[in-house]
């Protein structure tokens, strides 16, 4: 969430940011509620002082004076109670409105309404020329009995699957390689819950607004399944004050991820591209409130993911996400899209985001600097590897004419030294 003082002092910037993101935002209503809140604070304080003074006057009054004074005090208390009730209503309404205000995007964020307006800024590797008709990951999965969508759907409904044999081994290999790569770069490994309270989803910016994408348990538990380890990792120190000398904190976590994929009816129904459950390795950075340092972290976490893709010899491009495709919390986001032969295009595999103090304000995530002042932290995150889309890219880009799949060198130690997956297809 944005600092209320920032909104009050920079309403035009907030309006412009919301317009760039194509997110409705009633800044004028927020200003009106804040003005009423501040006015009520003064009136309530004055009414409380008058009530307290009236009590002393009544205690010192004569029996003849007391009834009139008691009646006047009762009216004063009724007025105070009404003002306190209105004050509570205003504060609750203001808090609800503030949760809907989007972060102000960076100037470098391009204009645009959808992902078609994202701007390519970098490309690595060239799509492979096969010299034969390549198979899709679905075709390879069915031919080798590596993917069972029928039984997956029987178990859990549409957009679910079972990985068998070499495909399951490959999933574990790429996840472990991604995880180990981040540990080698100095990130602290974590194992975190994938069930979190609703307040944690609010704190990280997924609620309100993203409820239709999340799987929620019953109201008794007030728990949600996460769509990314970003949520529990970023919220790890919620409502705490960290020592600025201990920052930055760099974490990596692998988790199961769950997404409803609401609003995608009829899109990518075959294969592993758009599914409800997958594995993901996520990197998260928590640091001091320094915009220049945050930008450096952003480039670094983007580079970490690029290094994984380059090691696996997967062609990709990086796009600067436009305002209309940018979420509510982000200042800026870079997506990595990896080449997928069956789609004859690049498919999104990574999203690198920086938030400044937007998430930290909602989470109460703060630090104390060397002078003893308390500030809200800056947060960032990026995918290192998401299992299903990485599997698409790996098996399709590294397939051979006979239907086997070559294993990139970095993954071979995780597969017992194997260089090929599958048997030649007739």
C-alpha positions, 0 to 999 in steps of 0.5 A, spaced: 500 500 500 502 507 498 503 511 504 497 516 505 501 522 506 504 520 499 497 520 496 495 526 500 501 530 497 501 527 490 494 525 488 496 527 481 501 522 480 497 517 484 492 518 479 496 518 473 499 511 475 493 508 476 491 510 469 497 507 466 496 501 469 488 501 467 486 500 474 480 504 477 482 508 483 478 513 486 483 518 489 478 524 490 474 519 495 480 517 499 482 525 500 475 526 502 475 520 507 482 522 510 479 530 511 473 527 514 477 523 518 482 528 521 476 533 522 473 527 526 479 526 530 479 533 533 472 533 534 472 527 538 478 529 542 474 536 544 468 532 546 472 527 550 475 533 554 468 536 555 465 530 557 471 529 562 471 537 564 463 536 565 464 530 570 468 534 574 463 540 574 458 535 576 462 533 582 462 540 585 455 542 583 450 543 588 444 538 588 439 543 585 445 544 579 446 537 578 440 534 574 441 539 568 448 538 568 447 530 568 442 531 562 447 536 558 453 531 559 448 525 557 447 529 551 454 530 550 456 523 551 451 521 546 454 526 541 461 523 542 458 516 541 455 518 534 462 521 532 466 515 535 461 510 531 462 515 524 470 515 526 470 508 526 466 507 519 470 513 516 477 509 518 474 502 515 472 505 509 479 509 508 483 503 509 479 499 504 480 504 499 487 504 500 488 497 499 485 498 492 490 503 490 495 501 485 503 502 486 505 508 482 509 505 476 516 507 474 517 512 468 521 506 464 514 502 464 511 502 457 504 505 456 500 499 453 493 495 455 495 488 454 501 483 454 501 484 447 504 491 448 510 489 452 516 491 450 522 486 448 529 489 451 533 483 450 533 476 446 538 470 448 539 464 443 536 462 437 530 458 436 532 451 433 532 449 426 530 441 427 530 438 420 524 434 422 517 435 424 518 436 432 513 433 437 509 437 442 511 436 449 504 433 449 505 428 444 512 426 447 509 425 454 503 421 451 508 416 446 513 415 452 507 415 458 510 420 461 504 425 462 497 422 464 492 427 463 486 423 463 487 420 470 490 427 473 483 429 471 479 423 474 483 425 480 482 432 481 478 435 475 481 439 468 487 442 468 491 437 472 496 431 470 500 426 473 507 425 471 511 419 470 517 416 469 523 420 466 518 426 466 517 426 473 525 425 474 526 431 469 521 435 474 525 434 480 532 435 476 530 442 474 527 444 480 534 441 484 538 445 479 535 451 480 535 451 487 542 449 488 544 455 483 541 460 488 544 457 494 551 457 490 549 465 489 548 466 496 541 465 497 538 462 504 534 456 502 527 456 506 522 450 506 515 454 507 508 453 508 503 453 502 497 454 506 497 461 509 492 466 512 488 471 508 492 477 512 498 474 509 495 474 502 492 481 503 499 483 506 503 481 499 498 484 495 494 478 492 488 480 496 483 484 495 482 483 487 485 476 486 481 472 490 478 468 484 485 466 482 486 462 489 484 456 492 481 458 499 479 453 505 473 453 509 472 460 513 473 456 519 481 455 518 481 462 514 487 459 510 489 459 502 493 455 498 499 459 495 500 461 488 507 462 489 512 461 495 513 469 494 507 469 499 510 466 505 517 468 504 516 475 503 511 475 509 516 471 513 518 477 518 511 480 518 510 485 523 517 485 525 522 491 525 529 488 523 536 490 524 538 494 518 545 492 518 542 485 517 540 487 510 539 485 505 536 478 506 536 473 500 531 467 500 530 461 495 524 457 496 521 451 493 514 450 493 508 447 490 503 452 487 496 452 486 492 457 481 485 457 479 486 460 472 480 463 472 478 467 466 482 462 462 476 458 459 478 454 453 485 457 453 491 452 453 487 446 455 492 441 452 498 440 455 502 443 461 502 450 459 496 452 464 495 448 470 492 448 477 498 445 480 506 445 479 512 446 483 516 453 483 523 455 485 522 462 487 527 468 489 526 473 494 530 479 496 528 484 502 532 490 503 533 497 505 528 503 502 533 505 497 530 505 490 537 505 486 539 499 490 532 496 489 533 497 481 540 493 482 537 487 485 532 487 480 537 486 475 541 481 479 535 477 480 533 477 473 540 475 471 540 469 476 534 466 472 537 468 465 543 464 468 539 458 469 536 458 462 542 459 459 545 453 462 540 449 460 541 452 453 534 454 452 532 460 448 529 466 451 527 473 451 526 479 456 520 484 456 519 490 460 511 489 462 507 495 460 502 498 465 496 495 463 499 488 464 502 490 470 499 488 477 497 492 482 503 492 487 509 492 482 513 498 480 516 495 474 516 487 472 520 484 467 518 477 464 522 472 461 519 468 455 522 462 453 522 459 446 516 453 446 517 450 439 509 447 439 507 454 440 511 457 435 512 462 440 515 465 446 511 463 453 512 466 459 516 462 464 519 468 469 516 474 472 521 479 476 518 484 480 520 490 484 515 493 489 519 498 493 515 499 500 508 497 497 508 490 500 512 492 506 507 497 508 501 492 508 505 487 512 508 491 517 515 489 515 520 494 517 527 495 519 531 500 524 537 504 521 544 506 524 541 512 527 535 509 530 530 511 525 524 506 523 523 505 515 519 500 511 523 495 507 523 494 500 521 487 497 523 484 490 522 477 487 523 473 481 521 466 479 528 461 478 524 455 475 516 453 474 516 446 473 511 445 468 513 450 463 520 449 464 518 441 462 515 444 456 521 448 454 526 442 455 523 436 452 521 440 446 527 444 445 532 438 446 528 433 443 531 428 437 528 425 431 527 419 434 523 421 440 528 421 445 530 427 449 537 430 450 539 432 457 543 438 458 549 437 462 547 441 468 541 436 469 545 430 468 548 429 475 541 429 478 539 424 473 544 419 474 549 421 469 544 420 463 544 423 457 538 421 454 531 420 456 526 415 453 527 410 448 527 411 440 519 411 438 518 407 432 
